[in-house]
Amino acid sequence: MIEVSKHLHSILSAYLPLTNVVQTRIYPLIANETVVFPFAVYGFGEVPYESKDACAYTVNVAVWFDQNKIIEAYTMADVLKTLAELNSWEFINTNVDYSDVTQKIFSEINFKIIM
């Protein structure tokens, strides 16, 4: 799984529409409490044996924003969907939501990659 994580981080870090917003703040699974907004986190789970030579991974990428950045969050949902399309990943869905706990807004995308 570490290879998939490195591969995904590499693609996310090279995607200018994302890095223009989050800069280098792209983290696997969780970000430190003190991280500056906006930032991105990604995670994935393996669905084995997509074919005899490859496995599929269901990926979630979430970009977190301060509470007053709703337009930026909706725009990021479109940016993330374009990223999935550019990489021939199987798009599942996008979502923009609000966390009652953190009082922050997030955009997220779910897609499947095969490696």
Wavefront OBJ file of the C-alpha trace (Angstrom):
o trace
v 0.000 0.000 0.000
v 2.935 2.333 0.533
v 3.577 2.348 -3.217
v 0.008 3.462 -3.877
v 0.308 6.174 -1.237
v 3.544 7.498 -2.760
v 2.039 7.363 -6.259
v -1.080 9.221 -5.167
v 0.903 11.841 -3.225
v 3.101 12.404 -6.266
v 0.114 13.018 -8.538
v -1.654 15.271 -6.041
v 1.530 17.278 -5.414
v 2.049 17.823 -9.153
v -1.523 18.967 -9.862
v -1.293 22.782 -9.975
v -5.017 23.524 -9.535
v -4.740 21.738 -6.177
v -1.307 22.951 -5.081
v -2.145 26.546 -5.979
v -4.680 26.296 -3.142
v -3.086 23.955 -0.576
v 0.574 24.454 -1.515
v 2.484 21.486 -0.023
v -0.105 20.749 2.674
v -1.116 17.286 1.380
v -1.197 14.533 4.004
v -2.012 10.823 4.184
v -5.073 10.159 6.369
v -4.801 12.984 8.891
v -3.301 16.425 9.313
v -1.846 17.855 12.501
v -4.220 20.046 14.546
v -2.025 23.072 13.933
v -1.947 22.794 10.142
v -2.844 25.964 8.238
v -6.024 25.912 6.138
v -6.605 24.995 3.376
v -5.024 21.546 3.271
v -5.693 18.141 1.707
v -5.798 14.650 3.177
v -6.121 11.394 1.306
v -6.825 7.808 2.207
v -7.653 4.608 0.413
v -8.635 1.007 0.843
v -7.715 -1.944 -1.305
v -10.235 -3.988 -3.218
v -8.031 -6.926 -4.253
v -7.834 -8.653 -7.584
v -9.237 -6.219 -10.099
v -7.418 -8.464 -12.535
v -4.788 -11.157 -12.122
v -2.078 -8.479 -12.383
v -3.616 -5.519 -10.550
v -5.590 -4.427 -7.522
v -8.155 -1.668 -7.285
v -8.023 1.011 -4.605
v -10.965 3.142 -3.554
v -9.508 6.582 -2.813
v -10.874 9.542 -0.864
v -9.293 12.992 -1.162
v -10.651 15.767 1.053
v -9.639 19.425 0.942
v -10.441 21.376 4.111
v -11.238 25.098 4.192
v -12.047 27.731 6.798
v -15.755 28.144 7.403
v -16.240 31.198 5.167
v -14.745 29.586 2.053
v -17.824 27.911 0.580
v -17.206 29.127 -2.993
v -13.641 27.816 -2.823
v -14.929 24.465 -1.559
v -17.420 24.104 -4.430
v -14.728 25.108 -6.920
v -12.364 22.518 -5.452
v -14.966 19.776 -5.960
v -14.811 20.532 -9.698
v -11.000 20.664 -9.614
v -10.827 17.238 -7.956
v -13.241 15.713 -10.454
v -11.099 17.020 -13.319
v -8.044 15.430 -11.680
v -9.773 12.045 -11.660
v -10.777 12.429 -15.297
v -7.248 13.431 -16.357
v -5.849 10.271 -14.787
v -8.446 7.833 -16.161
v -9.573 6.966 -12.651
v -13.079 5.663 -12.124
v -15.022 8.597 -10.680
v -17.426 7.657 -7.870
v -18.658 10.963 -6.409
v -17.835 14.425 -5.080
v -19.255 16.125 -2.034
v -19.026 19.462 -0.248
v -19.962 19.416 3.408
v -19.521 21.094 6.787
v -18.115 19.557 9.977
v -20.078 20.446 13.120
v -17.091 19.428 15.217
v -14.418 21.569 13.544
v -16.693 24.282 12.135
v -14.867 23.860 8.807
v -15.928 23.108 5.227
v -14.513 20.321 3.090
v -14.642 19.195 -0.530
v -14.109 15.537 -1.173
v -13.907 13.131 -4.044
v -14.064 9.359 -4.137
v -12.651 7.410 -7.056
v -11.092 4.074 -7.892
v -7.590 3.546 -9.232
v -6.122 0.310 -10.518
v -2.454 -0.565 -9.979
l 1 2 3 4 5 6 7 8 9 10 11 12 13 14 15 16 17 18 19 20 21 22 23 24 25 26 27 28 29 30 31 32 33 34 35 36 37 38 39 40 41 42 43 44 45 46 47 48 49 50 51 52 53 54 55 56 57 58 59 60 61 62 63 64 65 66 67 68 69 70 71 72 73 74 75 76 77 78 79 80 81 82 83 84 85 86 87 88 89 90 91 92 93 94 95 96 97 98 99 100 101 102 103 104 105 106 107 108 109 110 111 112 113 114 115
